[in-house]
Amino acid sequence: TTEIKKMGTVRGTVLDVACGTGLQAKSLRENGFGPIYGIDISKELVKAAIASGRYNDVQIGDLNNPLPYDDNSFNHAICIGSLTYVDLTKLPNTFDELCRIVKPNGKVIFTCRSDRNEQCECVASAMNKWKLLRKLGPLPYLPKHPAFAGKKVEMFLYAYVVNE
């Protein structure tokens, strides 16, 4: 969340994309973000996110398909640590959907692992629906996670502003 705060002021409704159990929402709430909504593909994780009490609402949804929200539903969307599992070449892709559901001038903030960053950056920069506000990185990717101990996997953090 410290890095997210570097992306600039985020006020209004936030969609936590691939919210899991709600760990990111805890940090977002502690730093003044909200109201916060969540979406995740896993029914079990959605149940845990609801039980956490950190969200105004949580939905089940697959980032490889259209999201179950109306156009311009949120002021901002945050997608941390999940794009590794998404097919960005499928159209409409996750980025298209995030631009659709985030209001004009809203921010879409996401991370991308270094081993997928070239595709992620290529797809993101080719879109005419947003403008790059800021890119941070490379940053450590799960430095305390045993699966990545000793591996040179990093991540980049992006903030885009949706066009009017």
Secondary structure, 3 states (H helix, E strand, C coil): CHHHHCCCCCCECEEEECCCCCHHHHHHHHCCCECEEEEECCHHHHHHHHHHCCCCEEEECCCCCCCCCCCCCEEEEEECCCHHHCCCCCCCCHHHHHHHHEEEEEEEEEEEECCCHHHHHHHHHHCCCEEEEEEEEEEECCCCCHHHCCCCCEEEEEEEEECC
